[in-house]
Amino acid sequence: MKPSVMTTPGYVAPPGAVQVIVRGEVAALPLKGVIDFAVERARLEKERSRADSDIARVDAKLGNPQFVARAAEEVVEGEREKREEAEQRRTKIVEALARLKAAE
């Protein structure tokens, strides 16, 4: 499907489409009939749950004073990086869920 492009101020994407901005131009990308919203929502919810589990697992390690005291600094730093990556992934998933809800 070809996106419809509108540059009118205040333009809102039609139902079943997402609105994206590319180089200052607003485009509506119709998704209704292209994807199954329920299946995509379930997939994103599963991914969010996985990210939440990853965050909780790292928080448990970093919250353990013995782990932090005994582990090498690069291991502790690696766990902090894992948490940051999981948090960024979760943020993107939440944003995708919001866009999906808006497109329904």
Backbone as CSV, one residue per row, in Angstrom:
resi,resn,N_x,N_y,N_z,CA_x,CA_y,CA_z,C_x,C_y,C_z
1,MET,0.834,-1.186,0.000,0.000,0.000,0.000,0.873,1.241,0.000
2,LYS,0.459,2.203,-0.716,1.205,3.444,-0.802,0.724,4.400,0.281
3,PRO,1.658,5.030,1.030,1.233,5.967,2.058,0.640,7.211,1.426
4,SER,-0.334,7.798,2.104,-0.866,9.061,1.638,-0.132,10.167,2.378
5,VAL,0.240,11.202,1.662,1.028,12.280,2.256,0.179,13.534,2.340
6,MET,0.198,14.141,3.505,-0.530,15.386,3.721,0.394,16.346,4.456
7,THR,0.403,17.580,4.045,1.213,18.579,4.747,0.329,19.619,5.411
8,THR,-0.963,19.388,5.418,-1.898,20.322,6.018,-1.678,20.381,7.527
9,PRO,-1.549,21.583,8.080,-1.397,21.692,9.537,-2.587,21.042,10.246
10,GLY,-2.282,20.316,11.309,-3.337,19.667,12.075,-3.842,18.374,11.459
11,TYR,-3.167,17.900,10.413,-3.582,16.662,9.759,-3.517,15.497,10.737
12,VAL,-4.551,14.676,10.735,-4.602,13.492,11.592,-4.786,12.282,10.685
13,ALA,-4.027,11.240,10.947,-4.120,10.016,10.139,-5.519,9.429,10.259
14,PRO,-6.035,8.858,9.185,-7.360,8.240,9.241,-7.346,6.998,10.126
15,PRO,-8.516,6.553,10.580,-8.575,5.345,11.407,-7.916,4.160,10.696
16,GLY,-7.186,3.370,11.451,-6.507,2.215,10.881,-5.179,2.541,10.229
17,ALA,-4.690,3.765,10.429,-3.410,4.176,9.846,-2.551,4.794,10.935
18,VAL,-1.258,4.754,10.720,-0.345,5.448,11.628,0.195,6.663,10.904
19,GLN,0.496,7.675,11.683,1.024,8.917,11.135,2.511,8.971,11.430
20,VAL,3.312,9.197,10.393,4.750,9.312,10.550,5.215,10.606,9.899
21,ILE,6.317,11.130,10.401,6.888,12.352,9.829,8.234,12.000,9.226
22,VAL,8.388,12.286,7.937,9.618,12.000,7.228,10.069,13.285,6.549
23,ARG,11.247,13.772,6.959,11.806,15.018,6.407,10.793,16.163,6.432
24,GLY,10.058,16.249,7.536,9.104,17.333,7.697,7.758,17.106,7.037
25,GLU,7.608,16.041,6.295,6.343,15.716,5.656,5.601,14.693,6.511
26,VAL,4.300,14.857,6.630,3.483,13.928,7.393,2.897,12.909,6.426
27,ALA,3.058,11.643,6.768,2.518,10.579,5.924,1.631,9.685,6.771
28,ALA,0.539,9.231,6.170,-0.346,8.267,6.825,-0.098,6.918,6.163
29,LEU,0.238,5.936,6.980,0.500,4.596,6.482,-0.657,3.700,6.902
30,PRO,-1.519,3.313,5.952,-2.671,2.484,6.302,-2.229,1.090,6.754
31,LEU,-2.700,0.680,7.915,-2.343,-0.631,8.442,-3.549,-1.555,8.554
32,LYS,-4.726,-0.980,8.563,-5.935,-1.785,8.696,-6.021,-2.744,7.513
33,GLY,-6.160,-4.018,7.832,-6.214,-5.039,6.800,-4.852,-5.577,6.413
34,VAL,-3.787,-4.881,6.813,-2.431,-5.310,6.497,-1.881,-6.167,7.634
35,ILE,-2.131,-5.739,8.857,-1.682,-6.509,10.021,-2.876,-6.850,10.898
36,ASP,-2.745,-7.907,11.655,-3.765,-8.292,12.626,-3.402,-7.596,13.931
37,PHE,-4.184,-6.585,14.303,-3.865,-5.772,15.464,-3.792,-6.606,16.747
38,ALA,-4.695,-7.561,16.921,-4.705,-8.383,18.137,-3.433,-9.224,18.240
39,VAL,-3.008,-9.804,17.124,-1.796,-10.621,17.119,-0.574,-9.750,17.395
40,GLU,-0.513,-8.590,16.784,0.626,-7.688,16.990,0.656,-7.186,18.433
41,ARG,-0.520,-6.861,18.987,-0.584,-6.420,20.376,-0.082,-7.527,21.308
42,ALA,-0.516,-8.764,21.071,-0.077,-9.899,21.895,1.437,-10.090,21.793
43,ARG,1.975,-9.950,20.589,3.424,-10.098,20.396,4.179,-9.023,21.166
44,LEU,3.702,-7.784,21.072,4.363,-6.689,21.775,4.238,-6.838,23.292
45,GLU,3.098,-7.305,23.766,2.915,-7.534,25.204,3.892,-8.602,25.696
46,LYS,4.085,-9.644,24.889,5.026,-10.707,25.247,6.453,-10.145,25.301
47,GLU,6.805,-9.312,24.341,8.130,-8.687,24.322,8.310,-7.755,25.523
48,ARG,7.254,-7.021,25.872,7.338,-6.137,27.036,7.540,-6.957,28.311
49,SER,6.832,-8.065,28.411,6.983,-8.944,29.569,8.403,-9.491,29.656
50,ARG,8.970,-9.845,28.521,10.349,-10.345,28.478,11.329,-9.249,28.923
51,ALA,11.105,-8.023,28.468,11.970,-6.906,28.877,11.828,-6.653,30.376
52,ASP,10.593,-6.706,30.891,10.379,-6.533,32.331,11.123,-7.604,33.123
53,SER,11.090,-8.846,32.648,11.800,-9.944,33.319,13.305,-9.713,33.307
54,ASP,13.816,-9.245,32.171,15.248,-8.958,32.067,15.650,-7.867,33.063
55,ILE,14.838,-6.836,33.157,15.116,-5.733,34.086,15.088,-6.244,35.522
56,ALA,14.081,-7.038,35.855,13.964,-7.571,37.220,15.148,-8.472,37.568
57,ARG,15.579,-9.285,36.608,16.703,-10.191,36.841,17.993,-9.394,37.122
58,VAL,18.233,-8.373,36.332,19.431,-7.548,36.532,19.321,-6.763,37.840
59,ASP,18.127,-6.237,38.129,17.939,-5.507,39.380,18.219,-6.397,40.588
60,ALA,17.826,-7.672,40.488,18.083,-8.609,41.592,19.590,-8.796,41.790
61,LYS,20.319,-8.909,40.692,21.777,-9.059,40.801,22.406,-7.807,41.386
62,LEU,22.047,-6.657,40.815,22.659,-5.408,41.260,22.199,-5.014,42.658
63,GLY,21.051,-5.524,43.081,20.553,-5.244,44.423,21.158,-6.147,45.480
64,ASN,21.936,-7.120,45.045,22.591,-8.043,45.966,23.978,-7.489,46.295
65,PRO,24.173,-7.016,47.536,25.472,-6.424,47.890,26.646,-7.388,47.719
66,GLN,26.410,-8.681,47.929,27.491,-9.657,47.766,27.915,-9.769,46.306
67,PHE,26.936,-9.746,45.394,27.272,-9.809,43.963,28.120,-8.602,43.577
68,VAL,27.663,-7.433,43.968,28.361,-6.198,43.603,29.759,-6.168,44.215
69,ALA,29.901,-6.669,45.442,31.199,-6.643,46.121,32.172,-7.657,45.530
70,ARG,31.666,-8.818,45.138,32.553,-9.890,44.689,32.814,-9.915,43.183
71,ALA,31.894,-9.426,42.415,32.038,-9.488,40.956,33.061,-8.452,40.487
72,ALA,33.714,-8.786,39.411,34.652,-7.835,38.805,33.877,-6.605,38.332
73,GLU,34.533,-5.461,38.352,33.871,-4.207,37.962,33.293,-4.282,36.552
74,GLU,34.014,-4.947,35.633,33.490,-5.042,34.253,32.234,-5.907,34.186
75,VAL,32.108,-6.880,35.088,30.897,-7.711,35.138,29.726,-6.875,35.643
76,VAL,29.959,-6.112,36.701,28.912,-5.234,37.247,28.507,-4.203,36.201
77,GLU,29.477,-3.629,35.530,29.182,-2.641,34.485,28.407,-3.287,33.339
78,GLY,28.761,-4.518,33.002,28.034,-5.244,31.964,26.578,-5.451,32.340
79,GLU,26.323,-5.729,33.600,24.942,-5.896,34.072,24.189,-4.567,34.001
80,ARG,24.862,-3.488,34.334,24.223,-2.157,34.231,23.873,-1.849,32.777
81,GLU,24.763,-2.215,31.863,24.495,-2.002,30.442,23.329,-2.866,29.970
82,LYS,23.272,-4.114,30.449,22.140,-4.980,30.105,20.825,-4.363,30.557
83,ARG,20.846,-3.785,31.766,19.620,-3.177,32.277,19.205,-1.985,31.412
84,GLU,20.180,-1.159,31.062,19.893,0.012,30.225,19.328,-0.421,28.871
85,GLU,19.916,-1.439,28.274,19.428,-1.944,26.989,18.001,-2.475,27.118
86,ALA,17.729,-3.212,28.199,16.387,-3.751,28.420,15.390,-2.620,28.649
87,GLU,15.804,-1.591,29.357,14.932,-0.439,29.607,14.626,0.294,28.297
88,GLN,15.633,0.471,27.456,15.416,1.114,26.155,14.487,0.278,25.283
89,ARG,14.691,-1.036,25.307,13.834,-1.942,24.546,12.393,-1.846,25.036
90,ARG,12.224,-1.812,26.359,10.884,-1.713,26.927,10.214,-0.398,26.522
91,THR,10.963,0.695,26.562,10.418,2.000,26.173,9.933,1.969,24.726
92,LYS,10.725,1.379,23.830,10.331,1.287,22.428,9.075,0.432,22.255
93,ILE,8.978,-0.629,23.027,7.817,-1.512,22.943,6.566,-0.782,23.422
94,VAL,6.690,-0.046,24.535,5.552,0.719,25.054,5.109,1.764,24.027
95,GLU,6.065,2.412,23.385,5.737,3.390,22.335,5.037,2.708,21.165
96,ALA,5.508,1.527,20.779,4.886,0.784,19.680,3.466,0.376,20.040
97,LEU,3.249,-0.020,21.291,1.897,-0.370,21.735,0.973,0.839,21.672
98,ALA,1.481,1.995,22.053,0.687,3.220,21.997,0.331,3.571,20.553
99,ARG,1.302,3.433,19.645,1.021,3.711,18.225,0.010,2.725,17.678
100,LEU,0.129,1.470,18.081,-0.807,0.451,17.620,-2.210,0.759,18.105
101,LYS,-2.330,1.145,19.372,-3.642,1.481,19.923,-4.249,2.655,19.177
102,ALA,-3.408,3.649,18.855,-3.890,4.833,18.136,-4.336,4.478,16.725
103,ALA,-3.733,3.444,16.139,-4.056,3.066,14.763,-5.313,2.204,14.676
104,GLU,-5.711,1.610,15.788,-6.889,0.732,15.769,-8.169,1.503,15.570
